[in-house]
Amino acid sequence: MVVGVAARVGEVEYAIREVAALAAKLSKSGVKIIPLNIGDPVKFDFKTPSHIKDALVKAVLEEHNMYGPSEGLPELREAVSERLAGMGADIVEDDIIITNGISEGIQMLTGVLVEAGDEILVPSPSYPSYNAYIRFYGGKAVSYRTVEEEGWAPDIEHLRSRVSKRTKAVLLINPNNPTGALYDVKTIKEVVQVAAENNLILIADEIYDEIVFDGSFTPAASVAKDVNFIGLNGFSKAHLMTGWRLGYIYLKDGESRLKEVKEGLLRLARVRLCPNTPVQKAGVAALKGSRDHIRDMVAKLRERRDFSLKAVEEIEVLSSATPNGAFYLFPKINLKGTKWATDKEFVLDLLKETGVVVVHGSGFGDYGSDHFRMVFLPPLDVLGEAFEKIKAFIKSHYRG
Ligand SMILES: Cc1ncc(COP(=O)(O)O)c(C=O)c1O
């Protein structure tokens, strides 16, 4: 007899890797795959900088291979605190907990905050881990709309209308995944205002804060004055350490209103023992060392973004807002006049017929449907080949 599992497992979905599973199967059978589905720069021509790699090797050779403190190494917490201070957010080391990637932080935070029936307001479309973990812990991820015509900025009135008696927190992801939207100060202040009016925790995920093309990034912690604030950030993207798994949670807690949340996080940090010790040493090197790799990455990505936007414009049926941060394009598919009823059908057919892997927009929430997400991480020749295939694929099926 098949062994049963907890019903909550059924709540966990992660569209990005689901499409990858089908791509892996096709690749095994000899189909050439062009992977534009996973947000990992290290898979392309962006490599972990040598000073960070050297620091990891040195840490291992110098025997920093033991368990460390559950909340993270003091020198890394100090370096994170300095970084945040430099961005206008005064967060003491004691209010910083190091995690094995933001992903672990999301699981810990939702595990601490969400009682059955609790609601968290999440932007839609957005990164699916939050929805998955909120549901896993018995809560409800309540979507608030972001508006494509306004560069995917949050619809503040819609956000306000989604607050209920069970709402515990509001999530902001800036720059956003999958839309690449970069929010201006006014927008952030409006979200802070909704949180303050309703006594909600403001959670901000700012993992793409250094990957910005036009405009400037404003850390939510620097404008979140009278609000309970929890931030998440990490080293995967800007410091090209995706596979190493390093991130952090920080609490802005002048009046100790978050002291139980912090204690809860520390309890969970203890049961998972500790973050990876030598990788934390490399994290210190990343924060204190050269930042040239970030400048170079942003310059390359800007060129690839512009190339991709132009290519999308030239394809009948597709259109896209301009992403001002991160490395995703989120084109709209005008499905009318095509053979596809949904974005998922489009994405699966595209994969099967051309080997180009993108993710269906509906995998990022209700307001993502009729879109797909692609990374513009590959070099221009690969992007060019992918767009040629997408163009020919659409042409061969278009009836409009
Ligand atoms: C918004 C957002 N948060 C968190 C993560 C995961 O970060 P980490 O690698 O630190 O677990 C991602 C990865 O794509 C992301 O897009």
The ligand as a Gaussian input file, in Angstrom:
#p B3LYP/6-31G(d) Opt

LIG

0 1
 C       12.124000      37.389000      -4.519000
 C       13.007000      36.225000      -4.171000
 N       13.219000      35.931000      -2.877000
 C       13.993000      34.885000      -2.527000
 C       14.597000      34.080000      -3.459000
 C       15.431000      32.916000      -3.015000
 O       16.621000      33.375000      -2.478000
 P       17.727000      32.438000      -1.847000
 O       18.593000      31.947000      -2.944000
 O       18.467000      33.367000      -0.914000
 O       17.041000      31.337000      -1.126000
 C       14.412000      34.349000      -4.830000
 C       15.019000      33.482000      -5.860000
 O       14.786000      33.565000      -7.031000
 C       13.587000      35.446000      -5.183000
 O       13.348000      35.751000      -6.473000

